[in-house]
Amino acid sequence: MLRRLTKVKFIKYISVFSTMGSCKLLPCLLTLLTLAALLAFAQVVEYDGVEVFFSTKGVVNIRHEGFTKTMGIFKTWGPNWQWIGACSWQDDWISLKADMGDVEASFEGAFQCDFAKVSWKEGAWLGLDSFLIELNLTADEDSNFAGLAWDFDLPVPLFAGKRVQLLLSDGTEVSVKLREEHIPGTWVIDGSSHPNGVGWVIPYDGDKGLVVAAFGDTWPNGMSVHAEDNRQWGGNTYSLRSWLFFDLHMPKGVMIRLLIYVHPYSSQDEMEIGLSRIREVVRMLQEGESSDAIKSFLISAMNLEEAAAARKARGPPLMLIVYAAIAVVAVAVIAFALLRRRRA
């Protein structure tokens, strides 16, 4: 359950610590504020053992059996494929607002570097059986990109040798094996590159997994997609990548939008529900329906009212309790250290 948490107790701690002149106050305050932020966003939505939570920048992390098995994140590259973290990696963007509720979340901020100056907004709708993310990017000044993409990143140690299913806009599926060994100089995994991708089926253990899809401004023909081995760049993940644009010039004021649908499943029947919704969205887009129309269709299918009632009845999930306990212990340790220093 996503729930906004009060920071009153943290403010109380900060005011107490501010009277302890014998400590270095700034590091203490920064530590406490970090703990406050972690606690506020250690909020989880659970789908039959699959846990979903967001960073303050809107990056989505999906855990199963104690491991982060999938991270959903937006990435950009500047001209000549420049990689500048402040623009290129979503979790390095500036966050100006992050608001969490039982069934909705919203984030907004900006990023700026040599090749771009952009404001961004992200919304998420957290339904009974699935969730939808909408990411909007608006150019504050003329901006240029070699590429913009949404990635689902999978850890190599957990997925090496496993297969994922690539979903294409013509209704076909392609089985892609995530290779065990890295092949130097070859980062695109064999059989994964297609010009008309819609999404992926990502199996976890047993019957659990995810059905995911990306819908953007390049429809009705889908997006260019591939699976990438990030060991080529010194990483330890595979990226299931949906390219929103290549060689994009964004004049000041231009906005682009991306919709990401994620459907956790714990049985073949539940997986089929996710696939059927994606097939319906593809049909709507190919018939000329707008992004707003498919957004409304998916949100209505997710039963937000039932989701809110179910989460309130269930109470806080285990992961939220664990994060809260960690924060409380950390605050107690800091308080004890400060008191000892003061007495010394």
N, C-alpha and C positions, 0 to 999 in steps of 0.2 A: 504494500500500500504506500502510495506517495502522500506525504503529509507535511505541511509546513511546520517547522519546529521553532519555538521561541528561543531567542538569544539572551533573554533577560539574565539568566544565571551567569552566562559568560561575561556580561557587562558588569555584574556584581563582582565577579572574580577580578576583573581588570581594575575596578575602582579600589578594591582592597590592595592589590599588588602595587598600585600607583603610590601608596603611602610608604612602601618599603624602599626607602632611598638607598639602601645598601646594595641593591642588585642593579644589574644593567637592565633598565626597564624595557628598552626597545625590543631586544630579542625575546623577552618574556611576552610582551604584548603581541608580537608577530606570531609566536608559537600558539598563544591562546586563540588569536583570530583564525589561524589556520585550522585549529581543532574545531572551532565553531563552524567554519565552512565545510569541513569534512563531515561533521555531524549533520548539518543541515541538508547535505546532498548524499548522505549514505542511505537514501530512501529507495526502496526496492519494490518493484512489481514482480510478483511470482506467477508463473504459468506452469503448474504441475511440475514443480521442481526446477524449472528454468527461470533464473533470476535476471531481471533487467534493471539497470540503473544508468543515470546520465551524469556526466561531468558538468561543471558550471559553464562549459563552452558548448554543450549540446552533444558531445560525443557519447555514443551509446555503447555500453559494455554489457555483454550477456554471459552469465555464469551458469555452469552446470556441474554438480558434484564437486563444488569447491574450486573449480578452475574457470578462469575467463576464457571461454572457447571462441567467442566472436566479438570483434570490436567494429562498430560502424562509424566511419569517419570520412570527412570531405578533405580532398587534397587539391592543391593547385601548383602549377609550374609556370614560371615566367618565360619570356622569350629565350630561345636557345636552351630550353629545359632547365632554367635556373631553379634551384631549390633554396628558398629563403624561409626558414621556419616560421617567422612572424606572419607570413602570408600562406605558406605552403601546407602547414600542418594545423588542422582545425583546433587541436587542443592547445596551440600556442596563440590563437587569436585573442584579442582583447574582449573581455566580457564586461558589459555594462549593466546587465540585468539577467537574473536567473530566478524564476518563480516556479514553484512546484505545487501541484494540487493532487487530489485523489485520482483524477482521470485526465488531467491536462497539465502540460508543462510548457513554459515559454522561456526563451533565451534570446538575447540580442547583444550586439557589440559591433566591433569594427576590426579591420586589419589594414595595415599599410606597410609598403616596402618600395623598393625601386621601381617595380613594374605595376603596382596596383594600389588604389585607395578605395576601400569598399566597406559599406555598412552591411551587416547581416542580421537576419532574424530567423529564428527556428521555433516552430511549434510542434508539440507532440500530443497525440490523442491516444490514451492508454485504455484499450477496450477490454472486454471480457475474455477474448481469446486471441487478440492480436493488437498491434499498435501501428500507428501511422506517424511519420515525420514529414514536415514540410520545411524546406530550407529556401530562404529567399536571399539573394545577393543583389545589392544595388551599388552601382559605381558612383562614388562621390567625386571622382575625377576620372578622366580618360584612363583606362586600364587595359593592359595587354597580357594575354596568357597563351602559352604554348598548349596547355591542356588543363581541363578541370574534370575531376572524377570523384565518384563516391566509391569507397572501398569497404568490403567486409573482410577484415583481416583475421586469419586463423593461425594459431601458433603451430610452427613446424613440429615440435615434439608430440603434439596431440593429434595431428592430422597427416603426418607423413605416410604415404602409401594408401591413404583412404581415397574414396571417390566422392565427388559431388556431381550433381546434375545441373547442367546449364539449360535454362528455359529460353526458347526462341519465340519471336513474335508470330511465326507461322504455326505455332502449336507443337513443334517437335522438341525433343529433349536430347541432350548430348551428355554422355557420361565422360567425366574428366578425372583422370587419376592424378592426385597430387604427388609428384615424384618424391621418392625417399632421398635421393642424392642430388645435390646441386650440380648443374652442368655449367661450368664457368663460361661466361660470355653469352649464355642463353637464358633469358629471364622469363620469356613467355612459355607457359607450359603447353606441350603438344596437345592439339585438338581443342584448345580453349578459346581461340580467337575467332570471333564472328561479328558481322556488322549489324545484326538484328537481335541483340540480346534483350531479355526482359528481366531475368532474375536467376536465382539458384535455389536448389534444395541442398541443405547442408545437414547431413546426418550426424547426430551425436551417438551416444551409446544406446544400444537396444532400439526401441521404437521412437526415441526422442530425437528432435532436431528442429531445424528452422526452414520455413519457406520464405524467401525474401525476393523483393522486386524493386526496381527503380524506374520511375516514370519522369521524363523531363521534356524539354522543349524541342526534341528531335523526332517526335512521333509524326506519323503513325507507324514508322518502320523500326522502332526499337533503337537501342544504342549499340555503339561499338563496345564489345566486351572482351575480356580475356582474364585468365588466371595467371598471376605473376609470382615468381619465386624471388622474394626479397633478400635471399641470401646473396644474390648478385651484388647488392648494395650494402652488405654487412649486417642485414637484419636477420630475424629468425621467425618470419611469418610468411604465409601466402596471402596475396591480395586477390579477392574476387572483385574485379574492377569493372565499373560501368562508366564509360567516358561520356560526360555531358557535352563537351565541346573540345575541338582542337583549333588552334590558331585563332583565338577569339579576341577581337577588339571590342571592348565595352566602352562606348562613349558615356560621358557623364550623364547620370540620370537613368541609364538603362538598367532594367532588373531582369534577372533570370530566376527560374524556380525549379526545384527538384522535389519530388515526392518519393518517399521510401516506405514500403510496406513490409512489415515483419510479422510472420505468423508462426509462433512456436507450436510444435505438435508433439503428442505423446502416443499416437497411434496412426495407422494408415488412414483411417477415416478422417481424423483431424487434419492430416496432411492434405487429403483430397479437398477438404473445405478451403484451405488456403489456396491450392492450385485453381480451384473453380472460381474463386474471387479474382485471381490474377487473369484468368482467361476472359472473364467478363469485362475487366478493365481494358484489356487489349482490344476486345471487340468494340467497346465504346469509343476508344481512341481512334480505331481504324474507320469508324463511322463518323468521325468528326466531332465527337463530344469534347468539351473543354476540360482542362485540368480541374476547374472548380467542380464540374459534374462528377468526375471520378473521385475527387476528395470527398464529396458529399455521400457518394455511394459507399465508399469504404468506411467512413465514420458511422454511417447508419447501420452497417453490418456488424459493427464491433460492440453494440449494446452498452454505451457508456453509462447509462443510468443503472443497469444491472451490475456493471463492474464496480461502480462507486458503492452501491449497497453491499455487495459481496465483500469488498475490502474493509469496509467499516465493521462488518460483522466478524471478520476474521481476526482483526487486530494487527499489531505490528509484526512484520515478518522477522524471522530469526536474524537475518543479516543486519537489519536496523538495530536490533537489540545488541548485537555484537559490536557494531560501530559505536553505539552509545556507551557501552561498557568500556571500550578502549579509550574514548574521549574522557570519561570520568576518571579512569585510572591515570591517564596522562596529566590531567589537571591536578590530581592529588599529588603526584610525584613532583610536579613543578612547585606546588604550594609548599610541600615539605622541604624542598631544596632551598626555596627562598627564605623560609622561616629559620632554617639552620644557618644560612648565610647571615641573616639579620642578627641572630644571637651571637654569632662569632665576631 
